[in-house]
Amino acid sequence: MADGVGELAMGGESYGGSESKSIRLPRKNINQEYLTGILLEKRDLDAIIKNINTTDDPRIYLMARQIINSILDDEIRYKLIDALDEEINKINGGKESTTEKGVKIIKASQDAVGEVNSYLDEFFALHKGQVIGDV
């Protein structure tokens, strides 16, 4: 394993001569890479929901967990996973039909991913925008 900082980043341009360590810088801004990754995961979840054959398809719940696990803040991530799992356990313990439980699990998964949207909004200031002061 090489010992350059940039070894964590794939691609990009290499900087440094023979006297210094060579590092790789990402081709894109790391925030852009992070946001793009989560948006692609959300797109995948949408595709799964659009193409389900039965409401008890486990891919929806699993993909929601995958998206939640993209949250960088450990405390927020763990709280959201715990809340989703608690809701799923409550649903599974109910007396509804498999179809009704499946619909509730889909809704709970969608709501959890909605919370990821709130995290992204706060992380990137997407909704409020960035305020630039007077020059």
C-alpha positions, -999 to +999 in steps of 0.1 A: +000+000+000+014+034-010+017+060+017+005+091-001-026+110+012-041+109-023-041+071-024-075+074-009-088+093-039-091+075-072-082+092-104-072+128-106-039+143-113-007+134-096+014+161-081+049+160-066+083+154-079+109+127-072+120+145-040+085+147-025+057+123-020+033+120-049-004+127-041-035+122-061-062+149-060-098+140-068-110+151-103-141+167-088-148+185-056-152+159-028-186+175-018-198+171-053-187+134-053-204+128-020-237+144-031-236+126-065-231+093-048-261+097-025-283+110-053-274+080-074-284+057-045-317+076-042-323+071-079-317+034-074-343+033-046-368+050-069-361+024-096-367-004-071-400+011-059-412+016-095-404-020-103-416-039-073-438-070-079-448-075-043-449-051-013-427-074+008-397-068-014-367-065+010-347-044-014-366-012-004-357-015+033-321-026+025-316+003+000-330+028+026-304+015+051-277+019+024-287+055+019-288+062+056-254+047+060-241+075+036-247+100+064-213+111+076-223+121+112-222+090+133-248+102+158-273+111+132-267+079+112-271+056+142-302+074+155-319+072+121-310+035+116-323+027+151-355+046+144-361+028+111-353-006+126-377+001+156-404+011+132-399-020+110-400-042+141-432-026+152-447-031+118-436-067+116-452-073+151-486-061+139-515-082+129-519-067+094-516-088+062-483-092+045-494-067+019-504-041+045-471-046+064-451-043+031-468-010+023-460+003+058-424-008+055-421+010+021-435+042+037-412+040+067-382+035+044-393+065+023-397+086+054-362+076+066-347+086+032-366+119+036-346+124+068-314+119+047-327+148+025-329+170+056-293+160+065-281+168+030-299+201+031-282+210+063-248+197+052-248+215+018-273+244+026-293+233-005-327+246+005-317+278+022-289+286-003-257+302+006-259+339+016-231+362+003-227+394+022-224+428+007-192+435-011 
